[in-house]
Structures are given as C-alpha cells and as structure tokens.
Amino acid sequence: MKTRIKELRARYDLTQEDLARKVGVRRETIVFLEKGKYNPSLKLAYDIAKILKTNIEDLFIFDES
Amino acid sequence: MKEKNMIILGIGVIVLVISTLSFYLIKDDAIDLFDIIAIPMLIVIIIFASYTLYDKIKNYKAGLPSKDERLENAAYKSGYYGFIAAIWSAVGINLIYNLMFDKDIRGGLVVAGVVLISGAVFAFSYIYFSRKGC
C-alpha cells in the first residue's frame, strides 16, 4: 500500500510529530504509515484524511498486484 | 495524569524487583537449578520493563500517547507468538531434559522454563514489532 501522507503533510507544513499529535498516535506510527509498512484502522485513516483535507481513497493507494 | 501515574508505578516496580533480586543474589545459600532459571526470567522482565518505560517517558515528554493502535496490534501479535512458544516449550523442555539426562524434570522447573521462554519470546517480539513494524 502506498500513501500520499508525506506529500500532503509537506503541503500543510506539518511535521510527523504534529500530525501524530493531531490524530493521537505515536510519531513512529506516522513513519510506518508513510513507508507503507502499516495498515491503519479505518478510524485512523479517516482522522488523517480529515487533518490533511482529503479523502481516504486519495490518501491511500492500494496496489492490486 | 493516568500515563504519569503508570510511569511512576512502573519505575517503582522496577526498583523493587532489582532490589529484591540484589538481596536474593547476595544471600549465602548456594544457587540451585531453579535459581538459574529464575534469575534470567527476572533479567528479561527488568530489560523489557525498562525499555517500555523509557519509551513511555519519551513519548509522554513529547506530548504523544504512550500506546496507540499499532502498538496494540504488536502486543496481540507478540502474545500469539508467546502462546505458541509456551505450548512448544512445555513439550520440548521435558523431552530435551529426558534425552539429555534420561530422567523426568521437576514440574516446577517446567513451569519456570515455560514462563521464561514464552515471556522472552513475547518481550523480544514486542520490541521487534514495535521498532520494525508488524
């Protein structure tokens, strides 16, 4: 799974720690999400999408292959 | 406030365990086989508790939660591995002891071994999953 978290985070000038604080997770969780090494819960995905003013489908890109 | 209390409680427990272990080690009696299993068990607990406490304090100072959904998943997954390790060690300890010494091992030692192995598997896999992702 690929994500656009890093790109959108940079657009809104947010650090990983800022985003982590806003959604109530640890900074490492944001690191793993950006690397595509962690699949978030629907709630966390929704919270991140809301903070980054986008929707879940645009934020997380699922690789069908 | 709850997280701060948990950190203080954790530090208290670690201090108590270390002081108890120190008193135990400096006693005059000879160390038997049970002690040889019990001491590494306590060392594993101390290392694991110290690591999780350090991690909690680090996040608490940064104003971040000490536990989130990723760590909960890591705990569930490590718990599963610990459970599997407990089952296999319960069978394996007696078998290995039997093959090596040609006699059965005391029940208490099997329990101690199971706790040590499953606890160590849980602790190290939890640290691994929390640092490398799961």
N, CA and C atoms of all chains as a GROMACS GRO file, in nm:
protein
  597
    1MET      N    1   0.085  -0.120   0.000
    1MET     CA    2   0.000   0.000   0.000
    1MET      C    3   0.088   0.125   0.000
    2LYS      N    4   0.056   0.218  -0.089
    2LYS     CA    5   0.131   0.345  -0.094
    2LYS      C    6   0.044   0.455  -0.033
    3THR      N    7   0.109   0.554   0.021
    3THR     CA    8   0.031   0.665   0.077
    3THR      C    9   0.084   0.799   0.028
    4ARG      N   10  -0.001   0.900   0.035
    4ARG     CA   11   0.041   1.036  -0.002
    4ARG      C   12   0.054   1.122   0.124
    5ILE      N   13   0.068   1.057   0.237
    5ILE     CA   14   0.073   1.131   0.365
    5ILE      C   15   0.189   1.230   0.365
    6LYS      N   16   0.307   1.183   0.324
    6LYS     CA   17   0.427   1.267   0.328
    6LYS      C   18   0.407   1.392   0.241
    7GLU      N   19   0.355   1.368   0.121
    7GLU     CA   20   0.332   1.478   0.025
    7GLU      C   21   0.233   1.581   0.081
    8LEU      N   22   0.121   1.532   0.133
    8LEU     CA   23   0.017   1.623   0.186
    8LEU      C   24   0.061   1.690   0.317
    9ARG      N   25   0.138   1.616   0.394
    9ARG     CA   26   0.189   1.672   0.519
    9ARG      C   27   0.280   1.791   0.490
   10ALA      N   28   0.363   1.774   0.386
   10ALA     CA   29   0.454   1.882   0.346
   10ALA      C   30   0.372   2.002   0.294
   11ARG      N   31   0.263   1.975   0.225
   11ARG     CA   32   0.180   2.082   0.171
   11ARG      C   33   0.123   2.170   0.284
   12TYR      N   34   0.084   2.106   0.392
   12TYR     CA   35   0.027   2.181   0.506
   12TYR      C   36   0.133   2.215   0.612
   13ASP      N   37   0.258   2.193   0.575
   13ASP     CA   38   0.371   2.228   0.663
   13ASP      C   39   0.359   2.164   0.802
   14LEU      N   40   0.328   2.036   0.800
   14LEU     CA   41   0.316   1.963   0.927
   14LEU      C   42   0.433   1.866   0.941
   15THR      N   43   0.487   1.857   1.060
   15THR     CA   44   0.592   1.756   1.084
   15THR      C   45   0.521   1.624   1.120
   16GLN      N   46   0.598   1.517   1.122
   16GLN     CA   47   0.541   1.386   1.160
   16GLN      C   48   0.485   1.394   1.302
   17GLU      N   49   0.556   1.466   1.387
   17GLU     CA   50   0.513   1.478   1.527
   17GLU      C   51   0.384   1.560   1.537
   18ASP      N   52   0.373   1.665   1.456
   18ASP     CA   53   0.249   1.747   1.456
   18ASP      C   54   0.129   1.661   1.418
   19LEU      N   55   0.148   1.586   1.309
   19LEU     CA   56   0.038   1.501   1.260
   19LEU      C   57   0.003   1.393   1.364
   20ALA      N   58   0.107   1.334   1.423
   20ALA     CA   59   0.085   1.230   1.525
   20ALA      C   60   0.004   1.287   1.642
   21ARG      N   61   0.040   1.408   1.683
   21ARG     CA   62  -0.029   1.471   1.797
   21ARG      C   63  -0.174   1.498   1.762
   22LYS      N   64  -0.198   1.542   1.638
   22LYS     CA   65  -0.335   1.577   1.597
   22LYS      C   66  -0.426   1.453   1.589
   23VAL      N   67  -0.370   1.341   1.546
   23VAL     CA   68  -0.454   1.221   1.534
   23VAL      C   69  -0.443   1.128   1.656
   24GLY      N   70  -0.357   1.165   1.750
   24GLY     CA   71  -0.347   1.087   1.876
   24GLY      C   72  -0.275   0.954   1.864
   25VAL      N   73  -0.168   0.952   1.782
   25VAL     CA   74  -0.085   0.831   1.775
   25VAL      C   75   0.060   0.870   1.799
   26ARG      N   76   0.146   0.768   1.805
   26ARG     CA   77   0.288   0.796   1.824
   26ARG      C   78   0.352   0.834   1.691
   27ARG      N   79   0.465   0.905   1.699
   27ARG     CA   80   0.531   0.950   1.576
   27ARG      C   81   0.574   0.831   1.489
   28GLU      N   82   0.618   0.724   1.554
   28GLU     CA   83   0.663   0.605   1.478
   28GLU      C   84   0.552   0.549   1.390
   29THR      N   85   0.428   0.562   1.436
   29THR     CA   86   0.314   0.511   1.358
   29THR      C   87   0.302   0.588   1.227
   30ILE      N   88   0.325   0.719   1.233
   30ILE     CA   89   0.322   0.801   1.111
   30ILE      C   90   0.438   0.761   1.019
   31VAL      N   91   0.554   0.733   1.078
   31VAL     CA   92   0.671   0.689   1.000
   31VAL      C   93   0.637   0.560   0.924
   32PHE      N   94   0.581   0.462   0.997
   32PHE     CA   95   0.546   0.334   0.935
   32PHE      C   96   0.437   0.352   0.829
   33LEU      N   97   0.342   0.442   0.854
   33LEU     CA   98   0.236   0.466   0.756
   33LEU      C   99   0.296   0.524   0.627
   34GLU      N  100   0.386   0.619   0.643
   34GLU     CA  101   0.447   0.683   0.525
   34GLU      C  102   0.530   0.584   0.445
   35LYS      N  103   0.591   0.488   0.514
   35LYS     CA  104   0.672   0.386   0.445
   35LYS      C  105   0.586   0.274   0.387
   36GLY      N  106   0.456   0.277   0.419
   36GLY     CA  107   0.365   0.172   0.372
   36GLY      C  108   0.383   0.042   0.447
   37LYS      N  109   0.440   0.050   0.568
   37LYS     CA  110   0.467  -0.072   0.645
   37LYS      C  111   0.357  -0.100   0.747
   38TYR      N  112   0.257  -0.016   0.752
   38TYR     CA  113   0.149  -0.039   0.848
   38TYR      C  114   0.015  -0.004   0.785
   39ASN      N  115  -0.082  -0.094   0.800
   39ASN     CA  116  -0.217  -0.068   0.751
   39ASN      C  117  -0.300  -0.012   0.866
   40PRO      N  118  -0.342   0.114   0.854
   40PRO     CA  119  -0.414   0.175   0.967
   40PRO      C  120  -0.557   0.125   0.979
   41SER      N  121  -0.616   0.149   1.095
   41SER     CA  122  -0.758   0.118   1.112
   41SER      C  123  -0.836   0.222   1.031
   42LEU      N  124  -0.963   0.191   1.008
   42LEU     CA  125  -1.047   0.283   0.930
   42LEU      C  126  -1.057   0.419   1.000
   43LYS      N  127  -1.064   0.416   1.133
   43LYS     CA  128  -1.076   0.540   1.209
   43LYS      C  129  -0.951   0.627   1.193
   44LEU      N  130  -0.834   0.562   1.204
   44LEU     CA  131  -0.710   0.639   1.193
   44LEU      C  132  -0.696   0.694   1.050
   45ALA      N  133  -0.728   0.611   0.952
   45ALA     CA  134  -0.721   0.656   0.812
   45ALA      C  135  -0.813   0.777   0.792
   46TYR      N  136  -0.932   0.770   0.849
   46TYR     CA  137  -1.030   0.879   0.837
   46TYR      C  138  -0.978   1.005   0.906
   47ASP      N  139  -0.923   0.988   1.026
   47ASP     CA  140  -0.870   1.104   1.101
   47ASP      C  141  -0.757   1.173   1.026
   48ILE      N  142  -0.668   1.093   0.968
   48ILE     CA  143  -0.554   1.151   0.895
   48ILE      C  144  -0.606   1.224   0.770
   49ALA      N  145  -0.699   1.159   0.700
   49ALA     CA  146  -0.756   1.220   0.579
   49ALA      C  147  -0.823   1.354   0.613
   50LYS      N  148  -0.890   1.358   0.727
   50LYS     CA  149  -0.960   1.479   0.770
   50LYS      C  150  -0.859   1.592   0.800
   51ILE      N  151  -0.752   1.557   0.869
   51ILE     CA  152  -0.649   1.658   0.902
   51ILE      C  153  -0.583   1.709   0.774
   52LEU      N  154  -0.560   1.619   0.678
   52LEU     CA  155  -0.492   1.658   0.554
   52LEU      C  156  -0.590   1.705   0.446
   53LYS      N  157  -0.714   1.726   0.486
   53LYS     CA  158  -0.821   1.780   0.399
   53LYS      C  159  -0.832   1.703   0.266
   54THR      N  160  -0.842   1.574   0.279
   54THR     CA  161  -0.860   1.491   0.160
   54THR      C  162  -0.951   1.374   0.198
   55ASN      N  163  -0.966   1.278   0.107
   55ASN     CA  164  -1.043   1.159   0.145
   55ASN      C  165  -0.954   1.035   0.145
   56ILE      N  166  -1.005   0.930   0.204
   56ILE     CA  167  -0.923   0.809   0.225
   56ILE      C  168  -0.871   0.752   0.092
   57GLU      N  169  -0.956   0.752  -0.010
   57GLU     CA  170  -0.917   0.693  -0.139
   57GLU      C  171  -0.798   0.767  -0.201
   58ASP      N  172  -0.793   0.897  -0.180
   58ASP     CA  173  -0.682   0.975  -0.237
   58ASP      C  174  -0.556   0.966  -0.152
   59LEU      N  175  -0.575   0.932  -0.028
   59LEU     CA  176  -0.461   0.928   0.066
   59LEU      C  177  -0.388   0.794   0.060
   60PHE      N  178  -0.465   0.687   0.051
   60PHE     CA  179  -0.406   0.552   0.049
   60PHE      C  180  -0.430   0.488  -0.086
   61ILE      N  181  -0.322   0.449  -0.149
   61ILE     CA  182  -0.334   0.387  -0.283
   61ILE      C  183  -0.303   0.239  -0.269
   62PHE      N  184  -0.404   0.157  -0.289
   62PHE     CA  185  -0.385   0.011  -0.276
   62PHE      C  186  -0.332  -0.046  -0.406
   63ASP      N  187  -0.224  -0.123  -0.394
   63ASP     CA  188  -0.164  -0.187  -0.510
   63ASP      C  189  -0.235  -0.320  -0.532
   64GLU      N  190  -0.312  -0.329  -0.642
   64GLU     CA  191  -0.391  -0.450  -0.669
   64GLU      C  192  -0.303  -0.574  -0.690
   65SER      N  193  -0.184  -0.552  -0.748
   65SER     CA  194  -0.097  -0.667  -0.777
   65SER      C  195  -0.035  -0.718  -0.647
   66MET      N  196  -0.254   1.249   3.311
   66MET     CA  197  -0.233   1.218   3.452
   66MET      C  198  -0.222   1.067   3.473
   67LYS      N  199  -0.309   0.994   3.400
   67LYS     CA  200  -0.309   0.847   3.413
   67LYS      C  201  -0.175   0.791   3.366
   68GLU      N  202  -0.125   0.847   3.254
   68GLU     CA  203   0.002   0.799   3.198
   68GLU      C  204   0.117   0.828   3.294
   69LYS      N  205   0.112   0.946   3.358
   69LYS     CA  206   0.217   0.984   3.453
   69LYS      C  207   0.219   0.886   3.572
   70ASN      N  208   0.098   0.853   3.620
   70ASN     CA  209   0.088   0.758   3.732
   70ASN      C  210   0.142   0.621   3.694
   71MET      N  211   0.112   0.580   3.569
   71MET     CA  212   0.160   0.450   3.521
   71MET      C  213   0.313   0.447   3.514
   72ILE      N  214   0.371   0.560   3.471
   72ILE     CA  215   0.518   0.569   3.463
   72ILE      C  216   0.579   0.559   3.602
   73ILE      N  217   0.521   0.633   3.698
   73ILE     CA  218   0.573   0.631   3.836
   73ILE      C  219   0.561   0.490   3.894
   74LEU      N  220   0.446   0.427   3.870
   74LEU     CA  221   0.423   0.290   3.918
   74LEU      C  222   0.525   0.194   3.858
   75GLY      N  223   0.550   0.209   3.728
   75GLY     CA  224   0.646   0.124   3.657
   75GLY      C  225   0.785   0.137   3.716
   76ILE      N  226   0.828   0.263   3.740
   76ILE     CA  227   0.961   0.286   3.799
   76ILE      C  228   0.969   0.220   3.936
   77GLY      N  229   0.863   0.235   4.016
   77GLY     CA  230   0.857   0.174   4.149
   77GLY      C  231   0.872   0.023   4.142
   78VAL      N  232   0.802  -0.039   4.049
   78VAL     CA  233   0.806  -0.186   4.035
   78VAL      C  234   0.947  -0.231   3.997
   79ILE      N  235   1.007  -0.159   3.900
   79ILE     CA  236   1.143  -0.197   3.856
   79ILE      C  237   1.243  -0.185   3.972
   80VAL      N  238   1.234  -0.078   4.048
   80VAL     CA  239   1.325  -0.058   4.162
   80VAL      C  240   1.306  -0.172   4.263
   81LEU      N  241   1.182  -0.208   4.291
   81LEU     CA  242   1.154  -0.316   4.386
   81LEU      C  243   1.208  -0.449   4.337
   82VAL      N  244   1.187  -0.476   4.207
   82VAL     CA  245   1.234  -0.604   4.151
   82VAL      C  246   1.386  -0.611   4.156
   83ILE      N  247   1.453  -0.501   4.116
   83ILE     CA  248   1.600  -0.500   4.117
   83ILE      C  249   1.654  -0.516   4.259
   84SER      N  250   1.592  -0.447   4.355
   84SER     CA  251   1.642  -0.458   4.493
   84SER      C  252   1.617  -0.598   4.548
   85THR      N  253   1.501  -0.658   4.515
   85THR     CA  254   1.474  -0.795   4.561
   85THR      C  255   1.575  -0.893   4.501
   86LEU      N  256   1.602  -0.875   4.371
   86LEU     CA  257   1.698  -0.962   4.303
   86LEU      C  258   1.838  -0.948   4.363
   87SER      N  259   1.874  -0.824   4.395
   87SER     CA  260   2.006  -0.799   4.456
   87SER      C  261   2.018  -0.869   4.590
   88PHE      N  262   1.914  -0.856   4.675
   88PHE     CA  263   1.916  -0.925   4.806
   88PHE      C  264   1.924  -1.076   4.787
   89TYR      N  265   1.853  -1.124   4.688
   89TYR     CA  266   1.848  -1.268   4.660
   89TYR      C  267   1.984  -1.320   4.617
   90LEU      N  268   2.053  -1.240   4.533
   90LEU     CA  269   2.182  -1.284   4.481
   90LEU      C  270   2.293  -1.280   4.585
   91ILE      N  271   2.282  -1.186   4.682
   91ILE     CA  272   2.391  -1.176   4.781
   91ILE      C  273   2.368  -1.265   4.904
   92LYS      N  274   2.259  -1.342   4.902
   92LYS     CA  275   2.236  -1.432   5.016
   92LYS      C  276   2.342  -1.544   5.017
   93ASP      N  277   2.362  -1.608   5.129
   93ASP     CA  278   2.472  -1.703   5.144
   93ASP      C  279   2.447  -1.841   5.082
   94ASP      N  280   2.318  -1.879   5.070
   94ASP     CA  281   2.287  -2.014   5.021
   94ASP      C  282   2.338  -2.037   4.878
   95ALA      N  283   2.362  -2.162   4.846
   95ALA     CA  284   2.407  -2.197   4.711
   95ALA      C  285   2.289  -2.182   4.613
   96ILE      N  286   2.319  -2.144   4.491
   96ILE     CA  287   2.216  -2.126   4.388
   96ILE      C  288   2.184  -2.262   4.326
   97ASP      N  289   2.056  -2.301   4.327
   97ASP     CA  290   2.021  -2.430   4.266
   97ASP      C  291   1.967  -2.408   4.124
   98LEU      N  292   1.920  -2.519   4.062
   98LEU     CA  293   1.876  -2.512   3.922
   98LEU      C  294   1.759  -2.416   3.902
   99PHE      N  295   1.670  -2.411   4.002
   99PHE     CA  296   1.554  -2.322   3.991
   99PHE      C  297   1.599  -2.175   3.983
  100ASP      N  298   1.702  -2.141   4.062
  100ASP     CA  299   1.755  -2.004   4.060
  100ASP      C  300   1.814  -1.971   3.924
  101ILE      N  301   1.877  -2.071   3.863
  101ILE     CA  302   1.940  -2.048   3.732
  101ILE      C  303   1.834  -2.010   3.629
  102ILE      N  304   1.713  -2.062   3.644
  102ILE     CA  305   1.603  -2.026   3.552
  102ILE      C  306   1.538  -1.895   3.598
  103ALA      N  307   1.521  -1.881   3.730
  103ALA     CA  308   1.450  -1.763   3.783
  103ALA      C  309   1.525  -1.633   3.759
  104ILE      N  310   1.657  -1.638   3.768
  104ILE     CA  311   1.736  -1.513   3.752
  104ILE      C  312   1.727  -1.459   3.608
  105PRO      N  313   1.749  -1.542   3.504
  105PRO     CA  314   1.731  -1.487   3.369
  105PRO      C  315   1.589  -1.437   3.345
  106MET      N  316   1.491  -1.506   3.409
  106MET     CA  317   1.350  -1.465   3.395
  106MET      C  318   1.333  -1.321   3.447
  107LEU      N  319   1.391  -1.295   3.562
  107LEU     CA  320   1.382  -1.159   3.619
  107LEU      C  321   1.459  -1.058   3.535
  108ILE      N  322   1.572  -1.102   3.482
  108ILE     CA  323   1.652  -1.011   3.398
  108ILE      C  324   1.574  -0.972   3.272
  109VAL      N  325   1.506  -1.073   3.212
  109VAL     CA  326   1.423  -1.046   3.093
  109VAL      C  327   1.313  -0.946   3.128
  110ILE      N  328   1.248  -0.969   3.243
  110ILE     CA  329   1.140  -0.879   3.287
  110ILE      C  330   1.193  -0.737   3.308
  111ILE      N  331   1.310  -0.728   3.373
  111ILE     CA  332   1.367  -0.595   3.401
  111ILE      C  333   1.402  -0.522   3.271
  112ILE      N  334   1.466  -0.594   3.178
  112ILE     CA  335   1.506  -0.531   3.050
  112ILE      C  336   1.381  -0.483   2.975
  113PHE      N  337   1.280  -0.572   2.967
  113PHE     CA  338   1.157  -0.538   2.894
  113PHE      C  339   1.085  -0.420   2.959
  114ALA      N  340   1.073  -0.424   3.092
  114ALA     CA  341   1.003  -0.316   3.163
  114ALA      C  342   1.078  -0.184   3.149
  115SER      N  343   1.212  -0.191   3.155
  115SER     CA  344   1.292  -0.068   3.143
  115SER      C  345   1.275  -0.008   3.004
  116TYR      N  346   1.276  -0.095   2.902
  116TYR     CA  347   1.260  -0.045   2.765
  116TYR      C  348   1.123   0.021   2.746
  117THR      N  349   1.017  -0.047   2.788
  117THR     CA  350   0.882   0.008   2.769
  117THR      C  351   0.864   0.137   2.850
  118LEU      N  352   0.924   0.140   2.968
  118LEU     CA  353   0.915   0.262   3.049
  118LEU      C  354   0.987   0.380   2.983
  119TYR      N  355   1.108   0.351   2.933
  119TYR     CA  356   1.186   0.455   2.866
  119TYR      C  357   1.106   0.510   2.746
  120ASP      N  358   1.046   0.417   2.673
  120ASP     CA  359   0.966   0.454   2.556
  120ASP      C  360   0.845   0.539   2.597
  121LYS      N  361   0.779   0.501   2.706
  121LYS     CA  362   0.662   0.575   2.754
  121LYS      C  363   0.702   0.716   2.798
  122ILE      N  364   0.813   0.725   2.871
  122ILE     CA  365   0.859   0.856   2.920
  122ILE      C  366   0.893   0.948   2.802
  123LYS      N  367   0.960   0.890   2.702
  123LYS     CA  368   1.000   0.967   2.582
  123LYS      C  369   0.876   1.026   2.514
  124ASN      N  370   0.773   0.945   2.498
  124ASN     CA  371   0.651   0.992   2.432
  124ASN      C  372   0.570   1.086   2.521
  125TYR      N  373   0.571   1.059   2.650
  125TYR     CA  374   0.499   1.145   2.745
  125TYR      C  375   0.557   1.286   2.743
  126LYS      N  376   0.690   1.294   2.739
  126LYS     CA  377   0.758   1.425   2.736
  126LYS      C  378   0.726   1.500   2.607
  127ALA      N  379   0.709   1.425   2.496
  127ALA     CA  380   0.678   1.488   2.367
  127ALA      C  381   0.528   1.518   2.353
  128GLY      N  382   0.450   1.483   2.453
  128GLY     CA  383   0.306   1.509   2.448
  128GLY      C  384   0.230   1.412   2.359
  129LEU      N  385   0.290   1.296   2.333
  129LEU     CA  386   0.227   1.194   2.247
  129LEU      C  387   0.178   1.077   2.332
  130PRO      N  388   0.080   1.001   2.283
  130PRO     CA  389   0.033   0.888   2.364
  130PRO      C  390   0.139   0.780   2.377
  131SER      N  391   0.140   0.711   2.491
  131SER     CA  392   0.241   0.607   2.510
  131SER      C  393   0.202   0.479   2.438
  132LYS      N  394   0.074   0.466   2.406
  132LYS     CA  395   0.028   0.346   2.335
  132LYS      C  396  -0.074   0.387   2.230
  133ASP      N  397  -0.065   0.326   2.114
  133ASP     CA  398  -0.166   0.352   2.010
  133ASP      C  399  -0.205   0.221   1.943
  134GLU      N  400  -0.285   0.230   1.837
  134GLU     CA  401  -0.337   0.107   1.776
  134GLU      C  402  -0.227   0.017   1.718
  135ARG      N  403  -0.119   0.078   1.667
  135ARG     CA  404  -0.009  -0.004   1.611
  135ARG      C  405   0.057  -0.087   1.721
  136LEU      N  406   0.078  -0.025   1.837
  136LEU     CA  407   0.140  -0.098   1.948
  136LEU      C  408   0.047  -0.204   2.005
  137GLU      N  409  -0.084  -0.175   2.001
  137GLU     CA  410  -0.180  -0.276   2.047
  137GLU      C  411  -0.174  -0.398   1.956
  138ASN      N  412  -0.165  -0.372   1.825
  138ASN     CA  413  -0.151  -0.483   1.729
  138ASN      C  414  -0.023  -0.561   1.755
  139ALA      N  415   0.086  -0.487   1.784
  139ALA     CA  416   0.215  -0.552   1.812
  139ALA      C  417   0.202  -0.640   1.936
  140ALA      N  418   0.128  -0.590   2.036
  140ALA     CA  419   0.110  -0.668   2.161
  140ALA      C  420   0.029  -0.796   2.134
  141TYR      N  421  -0.077  -0.784   2.050
  141TYR     CA  422  -0.158  -0.902   2.018
  141TYR      C  423  -0.074  -1.006   1.945
  142LYS      N  424   0.005  -0.958   1.847
  142LYS     CA  425   0.085  -1.049   1.766
  142LYS      C  426   0.194  -1.116   1.852
  143SER      N  427   0.257  -1.036   1.938
  143SER     CA  428   0.361  -1.092   2.026
  143SER      C  429   0.299  -1.191   2.125
  144GLY      N  430   0.179  -1.161   2.171
  144GLY     CA  431   0.107  -1.251   2.261
  144GLY      C  432   0.082  -1.385   2.196
  145TYR      N  433   0.050  -1.381   2.067
  145TYR     CA  434   0.027  -1.504   1.991
  145TYR      C  435   0.156  -1.586   1.985
  146TYR      N  436   0.268  -1.519   1.952
  146TYR     CA  437   0.397  -1.589   1.945
  146TYR      C  438   0.437  -1.643   2.082
  147GLY      N  439   0.411  -1.565   2.186
  147GLY     CA  440   0.442  -1.610   2.322
  147GLY      C  441   0.362  -1.734   2.358
  148PHE      N  442   0.236  -1.738   2.316
  148PHE     CA  443   0.148  -1.851   2.343
  148PHE      C  444   0.200  -1.978   2.273
  149ILE      N  445   0.237  -1.961   2.144
  149ILE     CA  446   0.291  -2.074   2.068
  149ILE      C  447   0.420  -2.124   2.135
  150ALA      N  448   0.505  -2.029   2.176
  150ALA     CA  449   0.631  -2.066   2.242
  150ALA      C  450   0.603  -2.142   2.372
  151ALA      N  451   0.499  -2.100   2.445
  151ALA     CA  452   0.464  -2.166   2.572
  151ALA      C  453   0.424  -2.312   2.547
  152ILE      N  454   0.344  -2.333   2.442
  152ILE     CA  455   0.299  -2.469   2.413
  152ILE      C  456   0.418  -2.558   2.377
  153TRP      N  457   0.503  -2.509   2.284
  153TRP     CA  458   0.615  -2.590   2.238
  153TRP      C  459   0.719  -2.611   2.347
  154SER      N  460   0.739  -2.508   2.430
  154SER     CA  461   0.840  -2.525   2.536
  154SER      C  462   0.792  -2.622   2.642
  155ALA      N  463   0.659  -2.624   2.668
  155ALA     CA  464   0.604  -2.719   2.766
  155ALA      C  465   0.634  -2.863   2.724
  156VAL      N  466   0.626  -2.886   2.594
  156VAL     CA  467   0.655  -3.020   2.542
  156VAL      C  468   0.806  -3.042   2.533
  157GLY      N  469   0.874  -2.940   2.479
  157GLY     CA  470   1.017  -2.952   2.448
  157GLY      C  471   1.108  -2.963   2.569
  158ILE      N  472   1.079  -2.888   2.675
  158ILE     CA  473   1.169  -2.888   2.792
  158ILE      C  474   1.183  -3.029   2.849
  159ASN      N  475   1.069  -3.092   2.870
  159ASN     CA  476   1.070  -3.227   2.928
  159ASN      C  477   1.140  -3.327   2.835
  160LEU      N  478   1.113  -3.312   2.707
  160LEU     CA  479   1.171  -3.402   2.606
  160LEU      C  480   1.323  -3.388   2.602
  161ILE      N  481   1.369  -3.264   2.596
  161ILE     CA  482   1.514  -3.239   2.590
  161ILE      C  483   1.583  -3.287   2.718
  162TYR      N  484   1.521  -3.257   2.831
  162TYR     CA  485   1.578  -3.298   2.961
  162TYR      C  486   1.587  -3.450   2.968
  163ASN      N  487   1.480  -3.513   2.918
  163ASN     CA  488   1.474  -3.659   2.918
  163ASN      C  489   1.584  -3.719   2.831
  164LEU      N  490   1.605  -3.660   2.714
  164LEU     CA  491   1.707  -3.709   2.622
  164LEU      C  492   1.848  -3.686   2.678
  165MET      N  493   1.866  -3.572   2.746
  165MET     CA  494   1.999  -3.538   2.796
  165MET      C  495   2.037  -3.613   2.923
  166PHE      N  496   1.941  -3.622   3.017
  166PHE     CA  497   1.974  -3.680   3.149
  166PHE      C  498   1.904  -3.813   3.177
  167ASP      N  499   1.821  -3.857   3.084
  167ASP     CA  500   1.750  -3.984   3.095
  167ASP      C  501   1.663  -3.993   3.221
  168LYS      N  502   1.604  -3.882   3.261
  168LYS     CA  503   1.507  -3.882   3.372
  168LYS      C  504   1.412  -3.764   3.355
  169ASP      N  505   1.299  -3.769   3.426
  169ASP     CA  506   1.200  -3.662   3.412
  169ASP      C  507   1.241  -3.539   3.492
  170ILE      N  508   1.197  -3.424   3.442
  170ILE     CA  509   1.229  -3.298   3.509
  170ILE      C  510   1.118  -3.266   3.609
  171ARG      N  511   1.152  -3.189   3.716
  171ARG     CA  512   1.052  -3.150   3.815
  171ARG      C  513   0.948  -3.057   3.752
  172GLY      N  514   0.822  -3.075   3.792
  172GLY     CA  515   0.712  -2.994   3.735
  172GLY      C  516   0.735  -2.845   3.750
  173GLY      N  517   0.787  -2.805   3.865
  173GLY     CA  518   0.811  -2.663   3.890
  173GLY      C  519   0.910  -2.603   3.792
  174LEU      N  520   1.010  -2.684   3.754
  174LEU     CA  521   1.110  -2.635   3.660
  174LEU      C  522   1.052  -2.620   3.520
  175VAL      N  523   0.960  -2.710   3.485
  175VAL     CA  524   0.894  -2.700   3.354
  175VAL      C  525   0.814  -2.569   3.349
  176VAL      N  526   0.740  -2.542   3.457
  176VAL     CA  527   0.660  -2.419   3.464
  176VAL      C  528   0.751  -2.297   3.452
  177ALA      N  529   0.863  -2.301   3.526
  177ALA     CA  530   0.958  -2.189   3.521
  177ALA      C  531   1.014  -2.171   3.380
  178GLY      N  532   1.048  -2.281   3.317
  178GLY     CA  533   1.101  -2.277   3.180
  178GLY      C  534   0.999  -2.222   3.082
  179VAL      N  535   0.874  -2.266   3.097
  179VAL     CA  536   0.766  -2.219   3.007
  179VAL      C  537   0.748  -2.068   3.023
  180VAL      N  538   0.747  -2.023   3.148
  180VAL     CA  539   0.730  -1.879   3.174
  180VAL      C  540   0.847  -1.801   3.116
  181LEU      N  541   0.968  -1.853   3.137
  181LEU     CA  542   1.088  -1.784   3.087
  181LEU      C  543   1.087  -1.775   2.934
  182ILE      N  544   1.064  -1.890   2.869
  182ILE     CA  545   1.070  -1.892   2.722
  182ILE      C  546   0.957  -1.810   2.660
  183SER      N  547   0.832  -1.833   2.707
  183SER     CA  548   0.720  -1.758   2.647
  183SER      C  549   0.731  -1.609   2.678
  184GLY      N  550   0.776  -1.578   2.801
  184GLY     CA  551   0.794  -1.437   2.838
  184GLY      C  552   0.900  -1.370   2.752
  185ALA      N  553   1.011  -1.442   2.731
  185ALA     CA  554   1.119  -1.386   2.650
  185ALA      C  555   1.074  -1.368   2.505
  186VAL      N  556   1.002  -1.468   2.452
  186VAL     CA  557   0.952  -1.458   2.314
  186VAL      C  558   0.857  -1.339   2.302
  187PHE      N  559   0.767  -1.325   2.401
  187PHE     CA  560   0.673  -1.212   2.398
  187PHE      C  561   0.749  -1.080   2.402
  188ALA      N  562   0.843  -1.069   2.498
  188ALA     CA  563   0.915  -0.942   2.517
  188ALA      C  564   0.994  -0.904   2.392
  189PHE      N  565   1.072  -0.999   2.341
  189PHE     CA  566   1.157  -0.964   2.227
  189PHE      C  567   1.076  -0.943   2.100
  190SER      N  568   0.968  -1.020   2.079
  190SER     CA  569   0.888  -0.997   1.958
  190SER      C  570   0.812  -0.864   1.968
  191TYR      N  571   0.771  -0.827   2.091
  191TYR     CA  572   0.703  -0.698   2.109
  191TYR      C  573   0.798  -0.583   2.074
  192ILE      N  574   0.920  -0.594   2.125
  192ILE     CA  575   1.020  -0.489   2.095
  192ILE      C  576   1.049  -0.487   1.944
  193TYR      N  577   1.061  -0.606   1.885
  193TYR     CA  578   1.089  -0.614   1.741
  193TYR      C  579   0.975  -0.551   1.660
  194PHE      N  580   0.851  -0.591   1.690
  194PHE     CA  581   0.736  -0.539   1.612
  194PHE      C  582   0.716  -0.389   1.635
  195SER      N  583   0.742  -0.344   1.757
  195SER     CA  584   0.722  -0.201   1.782
  195SER      C  585   0.829  -0.116   1.714
  196ARG      N  586   0.946  -0.174   1.690
  196ARG     CA  587   1.053  -0.097   1.624
  196ARG      C  588   1.056  -0.118   1.473
  197LYS      N  589   1.022  -0.239   1.428
  197LYS     CA  590   1.034  -0.269   1.285
  197LYS      C  591   0.900  -0.272   1.213
  198GLY      N  592   0.791  -0.263   1.285
  198GLY     CA  593   0.658  -0.268   1.222
  198GLY      C  594   0.604  -0.408   1.218
  199CYS      N  595   0.470  -0.418   1.216
  199CYS     CA  596   0.409  -0.551   1.211
  199CYS      C  597   0.289  -0.551   1.117
   0.00000   0.00000   0.00000
